[in-house]
Amino acid sequence: MQRIRLRYTKRGRLRFTSHRDFQRAFERALRRAEIPMAYSAGFSPHPKVSYANAAPTGTGSEAEYLEIQLAQHRDPQKVRELLDASLPAGLDVTDAVEARTSGLADRLQASVWEMRLEGVDPAAAEQAVEAFLAAGEVQVERRTKNGMRAFDARAAVARLEASADECDRPDGKACAILRLVVRHLTPAVRPDDVLSGLRATADLAPPVPAAVTRLAQGLLDEETGAVTDPLAPDRDAATAAPPTAAGQSAAKAPSGASPANSGEGTA
């Protein structure tokens, strides 16, 4: 068995696809690409796919992750290319590594989000950020399947700032961009919860829904607020791994000869 970890995106209109919609699309792509999947046992076998911390419906993402288990060994980059070609544009597979370490989900400690606030003056957004960060606690409410739930949105925020980048608005209308680093806690704090907190602490209320995109997720450096690539440990492990027996045989073979075909031409 081989495990491959993939990074994929949700761009454009496909940010409105639910996680269940993506699961169906991905399983169709696996069949279309003829990936030799391993399947679960039981009456209704399913391909062995593990999804990790999917973005909320309606938000874009440049950093979604999943893991697949194969019944036959394949080159991870070839698997990436086949799946990327089999998925609709906007659901793009951008990276693939062979799983050589455990605990991918455990390495998804935090997310970096960008929130584009149309109709909000950048100076007003900066003042709201300062008020939010100065608060010791910011209670917000969200409706869940068990009813309304109140929780502290401030505790999960490792970093929040108004970006100095200008929005690319050809009409010159006001637009603010916020960069947000959120720890993955329980209960989960989402970007819209932070927007609710900004409304509660500074009366910041964008006239139109914010355009939200996840830029990264991974291990969190508490000192700097940086979020690192969760696939890096697998790449490092692959680099540090000793060469395989097949690779050693190839290295020892004389120039022009192939160990696999050394007996070619004999009876």
Backbone torsions as a table, in degrees:
resi	resn	phi	psi	omega
1	MET	NA	146.5	178.2
2	GLN	-130.8	138.1	176.6
3	ARG	-111.1	132.9	179.3
4	ILE	-124.2	132.7	178.9
5	ARG	-104.6	133.8	-173.8
6	LEU	-122.4	144.9	170.4
7	ARG	-111.1	134.5	-179.4
8	TYR	-140.3	169.2	-175.4
9	THR	-118.5	162.5	166.7
10	LYS	-130.1	106.0	-173.5
11	ARG	-121.5	158.3	174.8
12	GLY	60.3	-139.4	-178.0
13	ARG	-67.9	-19.5	-179.3
14	LEU	-73.6	-3.9	172.1
15	ARG	-65.7	-18.1	-179.7
16	PHE	-87.1	-0.4	176.7
17	THR	-73.9	138.8	176.8
18	SER	-77.3	167.8	178.4
19	HIS	-63.5	-36.8	178.9
20	ARG	-66.5	-38.6	176.2
21	ASP	-60.7	-42.9	179.9
22	PHE	-64.6	-41.0	179.2
23	GLN	-57.1	-45.2	179.3
24	ARG	-63.3	-44.2	-179.7
25	ALA	-63.7	-38.1	-178.0
26	PHE	-70.2	-40.0	179.0
27	GLU	-66.4	-35.1	174.2
28	ARG	-64.4	-40.1	179.5
29	ALA	-64.3	-37.4	177.1
30	LEU	-60.5	-42.3	179.1
31	ARG	-69.3	-42.4	-177.9
32	ARG	-64.1	-38.3	-178.6
33	ALA	-81.8	-6.6	179.3
34	GLU	58.1	44.7	175.6
35	ILE	-76.1	130.2	-177.4
36	PRO	-77.6	79.5	-174.2
37	MET	-75.3	149.3	166.2
38	ALA	-84.8	146.3	-175.6
39	TYR	-120.3	151.9	175.6
40	SER	-70.5	159.3	176.4
41	ALA	-86.4	171.4	176.4
42	GLY	113.4	-174.5	-174.8
43	PHE	-68.7	-34.7	-177.9
44	SER	-125.3	82.8	-176.8
45	PRO	-63.0	141.9	176.8
46	HIS	-128.2	149.9	176.3
47	PRO	-62.0	141.9	-176.9
48	LYS	-79.6	97.6	179.4
49	VAL	-128.4	130.0	177.3
50	SER	-114.4	119.2	179.8
51	TYR	-96.9	145.2	-175.0
52	ALA	-128.7	114.0	167.4
53	ASN	53.4	60.8	-178.2
54	ALA	-67.1	145.8	178.7
55	ALA	-69.0	149.4	178.2
56	PRO	-62.3	149.4	176.2
57	THR	-58.3	133.8	179.7
58	GLY	100.0	-11.8	176.9
59	THR	-105.0	144.0	173.9
60	GLY	-82.2	168.0	179.0
61	SER	-157.2	140.0	171.8
62	GLU	-106.6	2.4	-171.7
63	ALA	-148.7	70.5	170.4
64	GLU	-103.3	149.6	-174.7
65	TYR	-133.0	147.2	171.7
66	LEU	-152.7	167.9	179.5
67	GLU	-131.6	134.6	177.0
68	ILE	-118.1	152.2	178.2
69	GLN	-116.0	126.7	-175.9
70	LEU	-104.8	149.0	176.6
71	ALA	-84.7	-19.6	178.3
72	GLN	-132.3	150.6	-177.9
73	HIS	-72.6	135.0	177.8
74	ARG	-138.7	155.2	174.8
75	ASP	-70.1	122.8	-177.4
76	PRO	-55.8	-38.1	-178.7
77	GLN	-69.0	-33.9	176.6
78	LYS	-67.9	-40.4	176.0
79	VAL	-61.0	-42.8	178.6
80	ARG	-59.4	-46.1	-178.5
81	GLU	-62.9	-43.0	-178.6
82	LEU	-65.2	-43.3	-179.5
83	LEU	-69.9	-38.8	179.2
84	ASP	-61.8	-39.5	179.2
85	ALA	-71.4	-21.3	-176.1
86	SER	-94.6	-8.9	179.2
87	LEU	-100.9	154.6	177.8
88	PRO	-67.3	153.2	177.7
89	ALA	-59.2	132.8	-175.2
90	GLY	111.2	-33.4	169.3
91	LEU	-101.5	87.7	-171.3
92	ASP	-111.3	128.8	176.9
93	VAL	-87.6	113.4	-170.4
94	THR	-105.2	-13.4	-178.5
95	ASP	-156.7	153.6	178.6
96	ALA	-153.6	136.5	174.9
97	VAL	-140.4	152.8	171.8
98	GLU	-76.3	133.2	-179.3
99	ALA	-71.4	115.1	179.1
100	ARG	-119.7	0.4	178.2
101	THR	-132.7	168.7	177.9
102	SER	-101.7	165.6	168.1
103	GLY	78.8	42.3	175.6
104	LEU	-58.7	-46.7	-178.2
105	ALA	-60.7	-35.4	179.7
106	ASP	-67.6	-22.8	-179.7
107	ARG	-85.1	-8.0	177.2
108	LEU	-88.5	76.4	-173.9
109	GLN	-88.5	-24.1	-175.2
110	ALA	-158.0	162.2	178.2
111	SER	-126.2	146.8	171.3
112	VAL	-103.0	124.2	-178.4
113	TRP	-118.9	147.5	169.3
114	GLU	-115.7	129.7	179.5
115	MET	-119.2	118.7	-179.8
116	ARG	-98.9	117.0	-174.6
117	LEU	-109.0	95.4	178.5
118	GLU	-68.8	138.2	177.0
119	GLY	81.4	8.3	-179.9
120	VAL	-111.4	129.0	178.2
121	ASP	-69.7	131.9	-179.1
122	PRO	-56.4	-36.0	179.4
123	ALA	-65.5	-39.5	177.8
124	ALA	-66.2	-37.5	178.5
125	ALA	-65.2	-39.7	179.8
126	GLU	-65.1	-40.1	177.2
127	GLN	-64.7	-39.4	178.7
128	ALA	-64.7	-39.6	177.9
129	VAL	-61.9	-44.2	179.6
130	GLU	-61.2	-41.5	180.0
131	ALA	-66.6	-40.3	179.4
132	PHE	-63.3	-47.2	-176.8
133	LEU	-68.7	-28.0	-179.8
134	ALA	-75.9	-18.5	-178.2
135	ALA	-76.2	137.6	177.2
136	GLY	-74.1	-27.0	-179.0
137	GLU	-153.2	140.0	178.0
138	VAL	-130.6	101.2	-179.2
139	GLN	-81.4	130.0	176.0
140	VAL	-131.3	164.5	178.0
141	GLU	-122.8	145.2	175.3
142	ARG	-141.9	140.6	177.4
143	ARG	-79.7	127.7	176.8
144	THR	-117.4	179.6	179.8
145	LYS	-66.3	-16.6	177.3
146	ASN	-101.8	14.4	179.6
147	GLY	104.1	-169.5	-178.5
148	MET	-70.2	139.3	179.2
149	ARG	-132.7	133.8	178.2
150	ALA	-104.4	140.5	178.6
151	PHE	-158.5	167.2	-177.6
152	ASP	-88.1	115.8	178.8
153	ALA	-82.2	-22.7	-175.5
154	ARG	-69.6	-37.5	-173.6
155	ALA	-61.8	-29.9	-176.6
156	ALA	-83.1	-14.4	-173.7
157	VAL	-85.1	112.3	177.4
158	ALA	-85.7	-26.8	-177.6
159	ARG	-159.2	140.0	177.1
160	LEU	-151.8	127.7	179.6
161	GLU	-151.6	151.4	172.8
162	ALA	-84.8	123.2	-176.0
163	SER	-71.5	145.6	176.1
164	ALA	-78.5	-11.4	179.4
165	ASP	-66.9	140.3	177.3
166	GLU	-87.9	142.3	175.4
167	CYS	-67.4	143.9	179.9
168	ASP	-83.9	65.7	-179.6
169	ARG	-96.0	110.4	-180.0
170	PRO	-66.3	-24.0	-178.5
171	ASP	-87.3	-3.1	177.1
172	GLY	75.1	9.6	179.6
173	LYS	-71.9	157.5	-177.3
174	ALA	-62.7	142.9	177.9
175	CYS	-161.0	131.8	178.7
176	ALA	-117.9	148.4	177.0
177	ILE	-121.7	126.9	177.1
178	LEU	-110.5	140.3	172.8
179	ARG	-111.2	131.6	-169.9
180	LEU	-134.9	132.4	172.0
181	VAL	-115.3	118.9	-175.6
182	VAL	-118.6	129.0	173.5
183	ARG	-71.0	147.9	177.2
184	HIS	-88.3	92.6	-178.9
185	LEU	-109.5	179.1	173.4
186	THR	-121.4	121.3	-0.8
187	PRO	-71.1	153.3	-178.7
188	ALA	-66.8	135.5	175.2
189	VAL	-102.0	122.6	-176.7
190	ARG	-102.6	165.6	178.4
191	PRO	-56.4	-36.9	179.8
192	ASP	-68.1	-25.4	174.4
193	ASP	-68.4	-38.6	177.5
194	VAL	-66.6	-38.5	176.0
195	LEU	-62.3	-39.4	175.7
196	SER	-62.4	-37.8	177.7
197	GLY	-66.6	-37.8	176.4
198	LEU	-65.4	-34.8	176.3
199	ARG	-67.7	-39.7	-177.6
200	ALA	-71.0	-37.3	-175.3
201	THR	-90.3	-26.8	-173.9
202	ALA	-137.8	9.0	179.1
203	ASP	57.2	34.4	176.8
204	LEU	-85.9	115.5	-176.2
205	ALA	-134.7	96.4	178.2
206	PRO	-57.6	138.9	-179.0
207	PRO	-70.1	-20.2	177.3
208	VAL	-129.6	156.1	179.6
209	PRO	-57.0	141.1	179.9
210	ALA	-69.5	144.6	171.6
211	ALA	-90.4	115.1	-171.3
212	VAL	-116.2	132.7	179.5
213	THR	-135.5	131.4	172.7
214	ARG	-82.6	124.0	-178.9
215	LEU	-93.2	-30.6	-177.5
216	ALA	-162.8	158.8	166.8
217	GLN	-151.3	149.0	-178.0
218	GLY	165.4	-153.2	179.3
219	LEU	-69.9	140.6	-177.0
220	LEU	-105.2	128.8	169.5
221	ASP	-90.9	107.4	-174.7
222	GLU	-63.5	-29.2	-178.0
223	GLU	-72.7	-42.8	-174.9
224	THR	-102.2	-17.8	-174.8
225	GLY	79.0	8.2	180.0
226	ALA	-78.6	147.5	177.9
227	VAL	-116.9	124.7	-172.8
228	THR	-101.9	160.5	-176.8
229	ASP	-63.6	120.0	-178.9
230	PRO	-73.6	-12.2	178.1
231	LEU	-90.2	-7.7	-177.7
232	ALA	-59.6	-41.0	179.0
233	PRO	-59.5	-33.5	178.3
234	ASP	-70.6	-38.0	176.5
235	ARG	-65.6	-42.8	179.6
236	ASP	-62.8	-40.7	179.9
237	ALA	-65.6	-36.0	178.6
238	ALA	-67.3	-38.6	179.5
239	THR	-67.9	-36.9	-177.4
240	ALA	-82.2	-14.1	-176.0
241	ALA	-66.3	141.9	177.6
242	PRO	-68.1	152.9	178.9
243	PRO	-61.8	147.5	179.4
244	THR	-72.3	166.1	178.6
245	ALA	-60.1	-38.1	179.5
246	ALA	-64.9	-40.0	179.7
247	GLY	-66.6	-38.5	179.0
248	GLN	-65.3	-40.1	179.5
249	SER	-63.7	-40.4	180.0
250	ALA	-64.9	-37.4	-179.0
251	ALA	-67.4	-32.9	-177.8
252	LYS	-84.0	-15.1	-177.1
253	ALA	-66.6	143.4	177.4
254	PRO	-64.2	154.8	-178.6
255	SER	-56.6	133.2	179.1
256	GLY	86.5	-8.2	-179.8
257	ALA	-106.9	149.2	178.1
258	SER	-117.4	123.5	-178.4
259	PRO	-57.3	-34.1	-176.7
260	ALA	-68.5	-25.5	-176.6
261	ASN	-118.0	25.8	-175.6
262	SER	-64.2	-23.1	179.4
263	GLY	-96.5	11.1	-175.6
264	GLU	-63.4	133.8	177.5
265	GLY	94.8	-6.1	177.8
266	THR	-91.3	162.1	-178.0
267	ALA	-77.7	NA	NA
